[in-house]
Protein backbone atom coordinates (compact mmCIF):
# COMPACT_ATOMS: atom_id res chain seq x y z
CA UNK A 1 0.00 0.00 0.00
CA UNK A 2 1.61 3.19 -1.20
CA UNK A 3 1.18 6.64 0.22
CA UNK A 4 -0.85 8.41 -2.49
CA UNK A 5 -1.28 12.00 -1.31
CA UNK A 6 -2.20 14.72 -3.74
CA UNK A 7 -0.75 18.15 -3.43
CA UNK A 8 -3.25 20.96 -2.88
CA UNK A 9 -2.50 24.19 -4.70
CA UNK A 10 -4.39 27.29 -3.60
CA UNK A 11 -4.55 30.18 -6.05
CA UNK A 12 -5.30 33.35 -4.16
CA UNK A 13 -5.74 35.83 -7.00
CA UNK A 14 -8.75 38.14 -6.49
CA UNK A 15 -8.65 39.27 -10.12
CA UNK A 16 -9.74 35.79 -11.23
CA UNK A 17 -12.72 35.81 -8.89
CA UNK A 18 -14.19 39.24 -9.51
CA UNK A 19 -17.24 40.39 -11.39
CA UNK A 20 -17.00 41.58 -15.00
CA UNK A 21 -19.15 44.55 -13.98
CA UNK A 22 -17.51 47.97 -13.71
CA UNK A 23 -17.04 49.44 -10.25
CA UNK A 24 -17.18 52.97 -11.70
CA UNK A 25 -20.51 52.29 -13.43
CA UNK A 26 -21.97 50.77 -10.26
CA UNK A 27 -20.75 53.72 -8.21
CA UNK A 28 -22.24 56.28 -10.59
CA UNK A 29 -25.53 54.41 -10.81
CA UNK A 30 -25.70 54.21 -7.04
CA UNK A 31 -24.98 57.93 -6.75
CA UNK A 32 -27.47 59.00 -9.42
CA UNK A 33 -30.12 56.27 -9.30
CA UNK A 34 -29.56 54.68 -5.91
CA UNK A 35 -33.03 55.50 -4.62
CA UNK A 36 -34.63 53.58 -7.50
CA UNK A 37 -32.13 50.69 -7.44
CA UNK A 38 -30.20 51.44 -10.62
CA UNK A 39 -27.01 49.90 -9.25
CA UNK A 40 -28.89 46.76 -8.13
CA UNK A 41 -30.36 46.23 -11.59
CA UNK A 42 -26.88 46.77 -13.08
CA UNK A 43 -25.37 44.13 -10.78
CA UNK A 44 -28.11 41.68 -11.79
CA UNK A 45 -29.91 41.78 -8.45
CA UNK A 46 -33.37 42.29 -9.94
CA UNK A 47 -35.31 41.43 -6.77
CA UNK A 48 -33.30 43.90 -4.72
CA UNK A 49 -33.69 46.45 -7.52
CA UNK A 50 -37.48 46.23 -7.32
CA UNK A 51 -37.33 46.46 -3.53
CA UNK A 52 -35.29 49.66 -3.80
CA UNK A 53 -37.60 50.95 -6.52
CA UNK A 54 -40.72 50.58 -4.38
CA UNK A 55 -39.16 51.69 -1.06
CA UNK A 56 -37.01 54.59 -2.22
CA UNK A 57 -33.75 52.77 -1.70
CA UNK A 58 -35.00 51.52 1.66
CA UNK A 59 -35.65 55.16 2.62
CA UNK A 60 -32.21 56.13 1.36
CA UNK A 61 -30.35 54.14 4.00
CA UNK A 62 -29.82 51.11 1.77
CA UNK A 63 -28.48 53.27 -1.06
CA UNK A 64 -25.96 54.93 1.27
CA UNK A 65 -24.83 51.55 2.61
CA UNK A 66 -24.47 50.18 -0.92
CA UNK A 67 -22.48 53.28 -1.95
CA UNK A 68 -20.02 52.60 0.89
CA UNK A 69 -19.90 48.89 0.00
CA UNK A 70 -19.12 49.69 -3.65
CA UNK A 71 -16.32 52.04 -2.58
CA UNK A 72 -14.85 49.44 -0.24
CA UNK A 73 -15.12 46.66 -2.88
CA UNK A 74 -17.45 44.47 -0.80
CA UNK A 75 -20.50 44.91 -3.06
CA UNK A 76 -21.22 41.78 -5.10
CA UNK A 77 -23.08 40.95 -8.29
CA UNK A 78 -25.86 38.37 -8.59
CA UNK A 79 -23.33 35.53 -8.64
CA UNK A 80 -21.69 36.65 -5.41
CA UNK A 81 -18.56 37.91 -7.14
CA UNK A 82 -17.20 41.22 -5.82
CA UNK A 83 -17.29 44.22 -8.15
CA UNK A 84 -13.69 45.39 -8.00
CA UNK A 85 -12.47 46.48 -11.43
CA UNK A 86 -12.78 50.13 -12.41
Secondary structure, 3 states (H helix, E strand, C coil): CCCCCCCCCCCCCCCCCECCCCHHHHHHHHHHHHHHCHHHHHCCCHHHHHHHHHHHHHHCHHHHHHHHHHHCCCCECCCCCECCCC
